[in-house]
């Protein structure tokens, strides 16, 4: 199972026009076997409800169970994320991350 493609597929079931970005050690290529998968999930909508965030996390948890891998996620709308352009995590993901 390709975790990156599976995450993208599951997110697109919830909402269209999304970006799924892998970052961290898996994106850099310096991960260990037990390293987690770090994803920035940007939804192409104006707002995200608590229910939608919960649904995303539940789908990610199902992938974790199926693959025996740990998935960490940051979930925002695209517009919310752009407001964080001055933050260190934004800069790190911009430099090291890649879109699924």
Order of alpha helices (4+ residues) and beta strands (2+ residues): alpha-beta-alpha-beta-alpha-beta-alpha-alpha-beta
